[in-house]
Amino acid sequence: MSDPVNRFLGDTLGRTIIKLIVVCLIVGFVLAFFGFTPDNIVDSIRYWFLDLWYNGFRALGRVGNYLVLGAIIVIPIFLILRLLSYRR
């Protein structure tokens, strides 16, 4: 069982945990230097998803408007062309 785990992680479990701790510390220091906090990052991600949710539905509403606007022109033309080709 240890061999598949080592192959998946790329190294032994202990060494991988040490590497992850070191990288987490370095990234944490850099983010703290620029003024980021865990709450700030979580709130930013949450607001991004909420913005995507609301704007996504707004975009769907616009797509519906475009559909109706195009249908006002396309459907009568389609019906006229079908009626003209039906007479042949």
C-alpha positions in Angstrom: 0.0 0.0 0.0 2.9 2.4 0.7 4.2 2.1 -2.9 1.0 3.5 -4.6 0.8 6.3 -2.0 4.4 7.2 -2.6 3.9 7.1 -6.4 0.8 9.3 -6.0 2.6 11.9 -3.7 5.8 11.8 -5.6 7.8 11.1 -2.4 7.4 9.5 0.9 4.5 10.7 3.1 6.7 12.4 5.7 8.8 14.3 3.1 5.7 15.4 1.3 4.1 16.8 4.5 7.4 18.7 5.3 7.5 20.2 1.8 3.9 21.2 2.0 4.4 22.9 5.4 7.5 24.8 4.1 5.6 26.0 1.0 2.5 27.0 3.1 4.7 29.0 5.4 6.4 30.8 2.5 3.1 31.6 0.7 1.6 32.7 4.1 4.5 35.1 4.7 4.1 36.6 1.2 0.3 36.9 1.5 0.7 38.5 4.9 3.2 41.0 3.5 0.7 42.1 1.0 -2.0 42.4 3.6 -4.2 39.4 2.8 -5.9 37.6 5.6 -7.8 34.3 5.5 -11.1 36.1 6.1 -10.3 38.5 3.2 -9.6 35.7 0.8 -12.7 33.7 1.9 -14.9 36.7 1.6 -13.5 37.6 -1.9 -14.2 34.1 -3.1 -17.7 34.2 -1.7 -18.4 37.6 -3.3 -17.0 36.3 -6.6 -19.5 33.4 -6.6 -22.4 35.6 -5.5 -21.5 38.1 -8.3 -21.3 35.2 -10.8 -24.7 33.9 -9.6 -26.5 37.2 -9.9 -24.8 38.3 -13.2 -25.3 34.9 -14.6 -29.1 35.1 -14.2 -29.0 38.7 -15.6 -27.1 37.3 -18.6 -29.7 34.6 -19.1 -32.4 37.4 -19.0 -30.5 39.2 -21.7 -30.3 36.0 -23.8 -34.1 35.7 -23.5 -34.5 39.3 -24.7 -32.2 38.5 -27.7 -34.1 35.4 -28.4 -37.5 37.2 -28.5 -36.0 40.1 -30.5 -34.6 37.7 -33.1 -37.8 35.6 -33.2 -39.8 38.7 -34.1 -37.9 38.8 -37.4 -37.0 35.2 -38.0 -40.3 33.4 -37.3 -42.4 35.4 -39.8 -39.7 35.1 -42.5 -39.6 31.4 -41.8 -43.3 31.0 -42.1 -43.5 33.1 -45.3 -40.7 31.0 -46.8 -42.4 27.7 -45.8 -45.7 28.9 -47.2 -44.1 29.9 -50.5 -42.3 26.6 -50.8 -45.5 24.7 -49.9 -47.3 26.0 -52.9 -44.8 24.5 -55.3 
